Amino acid sequence: MPKPKVLVTGGAGYIGSHTCKQLAAQGYSPIVYDNLVYGNKDAVKWGPLIIGELEDQARITRVFEEHKIESVLHFAAFAYVGESVENPEKYYRNNVGGTLSLLGSMRAAAVSKIIFSSTCATYGIPDVVPISVEHPQRPINPYGRSKLVIEQVLKDYADAYGMRACVLRYFNAAGADPELELGEMHEPETHLIPNVISAMRGELTHLDVYGSDYDTRDGSCIRDYIHVTDLANAHVLALENIENLANFTVYNLGNGQGHSVFEIIHMVEQISGKKVPYKLAGRRAGDPPVLVADAQEACDKLAWEPEYHQLKDIVGTALAWAARADRSC
Ligand SMILES: NC(=O)c1ccc[n+]([C@@H]2O[C@H](COP(=O)([O-])OP(=O)(O)OC[C@H]3O[C@@H](n4cnc5c(N)ncnc54)[C@H](O)[C@@H]3O)[C@@H](O)[C@H]2O)c1
């Protein structure tokens, strides 16, 4: 029997496109809905691409009905922290407003299941690490606040309308599809690993290391890097299990291990055999020294087991993707 069709908002983006590949591998038919503001149409390879805005409620309702969609994986959002500080309206309109519109379409078409891309940015500066899902959420920028508001909306919709919402709070997505059919292509790129690689390749003059005097093992910030294919697999598991979970559930997705900025630089140098030019820059306001996930609940309840948990695999796939002569998908 064919598996149900799923709508993947933001499926032309980095994590959404990798998730479509894993969905298709498990027999799902992913239908991508993306406005291509940041996504890449060549990354949509495992089903149709519908180019449209989240805000177009009537259109999405029609898409649900025409394709007989039963579940939504909701990746579409703006995700640049600095931009969100300068232009919060853009973030609340797109992330919160767009999600409200999507939820309206879901209700109109009686689609009740949604898996939502949230973030460790909803925690703000943590009191303790590793960070569990019970940790208080005190986001320190409009991007993080927009995601927290959506989480709260989903909880209210689950209580009031019987929706089933599974919230996945990712830590730092990284790496590329090991078969190199996909990879990270953000423009502008703000993520550390692709920027370290660009500095190594001479595409940037140097890498700025923001803060080298933190109370960490080498003074630089520590983050939990989770391979994008492992994130993608967690979505498939959430989809498979959503009927058996409570109406509203939250999981952290990370490896539970932290790596510093200097450790990333050294790993890129070790694998590539080339130096990474870098300069020490000041701390950035609001950068927590350490963000590491306690993702045990996702492992226990979803039977999720990150496969590419070693830093050399995460950095190695990112390097292999960057080395492709033709970086289009
Ligand atoms: N990349 C990370 O490390 C990370 C960490 C935590 C959470 N997240 C969240 O995961 C999701 C995916 O992140 P990503 O890195 O793949 O981002 P991305 O920018 O690569 O993908 C997002 C996609 O959404 C689309 N989009 C945005 N607004 C839209 C709208 N109004 N209508 C239709 N399409 C729209 C963009 O065109 C893009 O293709 C985002 O919600 C992000 O907040 C990402």
The ligand as an SDF file (V2000), in Angstrom:
LIG
                    3D

 44 48  0  0  0  0  0  0  0  0999 V2000
   20.1000   25.2090    9.9370 N   0  0  0  0  0  0  0  0  0  0  0  0
   20.1110   25.0770   11.2600 C   0  0  0  0  0  0  0  0  0  0  0  0
   21.1550   24.8510   11.8830 O   0  0  0  0  0  0  0  0  0  0  0  0
   18.8140   25.1810   12.0300 C   0  0  0  0  0  0  0  0  0  0  0  0
   18.8610   25.0360   13.4320 C   0  0  0  0  0  0  0  0  0  0  0  0
   17.6600   25.1230   14.1430 C   0  0  0  0  0  0  0  0  0  0  0  0
   16.4560   25.3100   13.4750 C   0  0  0  0  0  0  0  0  0  0  0  0
   16.4450   25.4670   12.1230 N   0  0  0  0  0  0  0  0  0  0  0  0
   15.1600   25.6630   11.4410 C   0  0  0  0  0  0  0  0  0  0  0  0
   15.0340   24.6610   10.4520 O   0  0  0  0  0  0  0  0  0  0  0  0
   14.3020   25.1400    9.3320 C   0  0  0  0  0  0  0  0  0  0  0  0
   15.0910   24.8850    8.0620 C   0  0  0  0  0  0  0  0  0  0  0  0
   16.3660   25.5150    8.1600 O   0  0  0  0  0  0  0  0  0  0  0  0
   17.3470   25.5380    6.9070 P   0  0  0  0  0  0  0  0  0  0  0  0
   18.7180   25.7670    7.4230 O   0  0  0  0  0  0  0  0  0  0  0  0
   17.0450   24.3840    6.0300 O   0  0  0  0  0  0  0  0  0  0  0  0
   16.8480   26.8950    6.2070 O   0  0  0  0  0  0  0  0  0  0  0  0
   16.7540   27.2490    4.6440 P   0  0  0  0  0  0  0  0  0  0  0  0
   16.7340   28.7450    4.5680 O   0  0  0  0  0  0  0  0  0  0  0  0
   17.7840   26.5210    3.8850 O   0  0  0  0  0  0  0  0  0  0  0  0
   15.3240   26.6740    4.2440 O   0  0  0  0  0  0  0  0  0  0  0  0
   14.1230   27.3570    4.5380 C   0  0  0  0  0  0  0  0  0  0  0  0
   13.2430   27.3230    3.2940 C   0  0  0  0  0  0  0  0  0  0  0  0
   11.9970   27.9480    3.5840 O   0  0  0  0  0  0  0  0  0  0  0  0
   11.6120   28.7270    2.4600 C   0  0  0  0  0  0  0  0  0  0  0  0
   10.6730   29.7660    2.9570 N   0  0  0  0  0  0  0  0  0  0  0  0
   10.9350   30.7220    3.8900 C   0  0  0  0  0  0  0  0  0  0  0  0
    9.8240   31.4670    4.0850 N   0  0  0  0  0  0  0  0  0  0  0  0
    8.8410   30.9690    3.2820 C   0  0  0  0  0  0  0  0  0  0  0  0
    7.4730   31.3180    3.0440 C   0  0  0  0  0  0  0  0  0  0  0  0
    6.8780   32.3470    3.6590 N   0  0  0  0  0  0  0  0  0  0  0  0
    6.7710   30.5940    2.1430 N   0  0  0  0  0  0  0  0  0  0  0  0
    7.3580   29.5350    1.4910 C   0  0  0  0  0  0  0  0  0  0  0  0
    8.6400   29.1600    1.6750 N   0  0  0  0  0  0  0  0  0  0  0  0
    9.3800   29.8720    2.5620 C   0  0  0  0  0  0  0  0  0  0  0  0
   12.9350   29.2790    1.8950 C   0  0  0  0  0  0  0  0  0  0  0  0
   12.8410   29.6460    0.5430 O   0  0  0  0  0  0  0  0  0  0  0  0
   13.8710   28.0880    2.1200 C   0  0  0  0  0  0  0  0  0  0  0  0
   13.9020   27.2120    0.9890 O   0  0  0  0  0  0  0  0  0  0  0  0
   14.0120   26.6030    9.6180 C   0  0  0  0  0  0  0  0  0  0  0  0
   12.7000   26.6920   10.1500 O   0  0  0  0  0  0  0  0  0  0  0  0
   15.0290   26.9720   10.6880 C   0  0  0  0  0  0  0  0  0  0  0  0
   14.5430   27.9970   11.5330 O   0  0  0  0  0  0  0  0  0  0  0  0
   17.6000   25.4020   11.3850 C   0  0  0  0  0  0  0  0  0  0  0  0
  1  2  1  0
  2  3  2  0
  2  4  1  0
  4  5  1  0
  4 44  2  0
  5  6  2  0
  6  7  1  0
  7  8  2  0
  8  9  1  0
  8 44  1  0
  9 10  1  0
  9 42  1  0
 10 11  1  0
 11 12  1  0
 11 40  1  0
 12 13  1  0
 13 14  1  0
 14 15  2  0
 14 16  1  0
 14 17  1  0
 17 18  1  0
 18 19  2  0
 18 20  1  0
 18 21  1  0
 21 22  1  0
 22 23  1  0
 23 24  1  0
 23 38  1  0
 24 25  1  0
 25 26  1  0
 25 36  1  0
 26 27  1  0
 26 35  1  0
 27 28  2  0
 28 29  1  0
 29 30  1  0
 29 35  2  0
 30 31  1  0
 30 32  2  0
 32 33  1  0
 33 34  2  0
 34 35  1  0
 36 37  1  0
 36 38  1  0
 38 39  1  0
 40 41  1  0
 40 42  1  0
 42 43  1  0
M  CHG  2   8   1  16  -1
M  END
$$$$
